[in-house]
Amino acid sequence: MSKIKIGQVGLGRLGQVHAENILNHVKGAELYAVASVVEKELDYARDALGVENCYTSYTEMIEDEALDAVVIVSPSGFHAVQITQALDKGLHVFSEKPIGLELENIKQVVEKIDHNQDKVFQLGFMRRFDESYQFAKEAVQNGDLGKITAMRCYGIDPSAGLDSFIQFAKNSVSGGIFLDMSIHDIDLVRWFTGSEFKTVYSLGNNIAAPELSECEELETGACLAELEDGTIAYLLAGRNAQHGYHVETEIIGTEGMIRIGNAPEKNLVTVYDKNGVVRPTSGHFPERFKLAFINELNAFVESINKKEPSSITGIDGLKSTEVAIAMQESFESKKIITL
Ligand code: NAI
């Protein structure tokens, strides 16, 4: 079977992870072309990755008739239009989250995805491909926890990245902490419970990074939510974990509970020294979700080859964005929002 020819847009923080994964860990695909607005990144693609087809324009890249699929890892504000353009060219699409930043826009993209059922569309909710989350999902599906009553989700970026985020936030739109970060937890809550969010109430502050107030961003954002089936969810997102990259999920059921990433352990090592007994922690998302990022791209290519829809659809993108936008609205209005 010939390899799926992928054109990737964006070679930044996450783009480089995806590009190297396609090159080294996705057997069924080839990194055929890349697009980036940064010359240095294209040099890296040519020199370090051996990509021959390098473009400064995404629209030019997708003109290439040889392409089968695109992987979109550009800033979030470009996703909606780039997904649409790729589908119009008859390409399969893997897009990073979120699907877009504005609801009307996203609804049009989802309609476009619906009208192109013969093309695979997959959204980058990579946590669903992490082996610990898959283990937990199986336990929930087997009924090991009974009925889910509550979930608690933490997603806190490392303090080491806070300064660069402040610089980023001054120049670009992330969509805000709920759309940028909580969206992963929103997706997990929907995935584990099979239920939709009904009401949300959010709070936020910039105690750890007052500069973020100037660019209307939050360092910490939290939300208490009720789902249609009565499940309670508490979601906390932040950008200042001093100990590393902290992603933790707790699922409480009538027959038991599960914690994933209770402590963000790097490996099985424990250090005993003058600092006491220390467990090294994972430092950033590419480290914690290394295999999940590989697995999600392999699943995308497998769906293309098998001509099957992916497990993470446009509707997952739309629903999670609706919740994230409601969370932002609740924070701004200080009101409970009903979806
Ligand atoms: P970044 O700012 O580091 O990189 C953005 C890249 O897009 C750069 O290569 C830049 O040259 C390129 N770019 C910008 N405008 C462009 C345009 N008009 N045409 C072509 N290329 C353009 O951003 P980062 O952190 O890599 O994030 C990219 C996306 O990935 C975001 O949507 C973000 O939400 C998502 N992301 C997802 C994560 C996850 O856990 N699944 C983790 C980090 C980011």
Residues whose N, C-alpha, C, O or C-beta is under 5 A from the ligand:
A	BS01	NAI	V9 G10 L11 G12 R13 L14 G15 A35 S36 V37 V38 Y58 V73 S74 P75 S76 E96 K97 P98 G124 F285
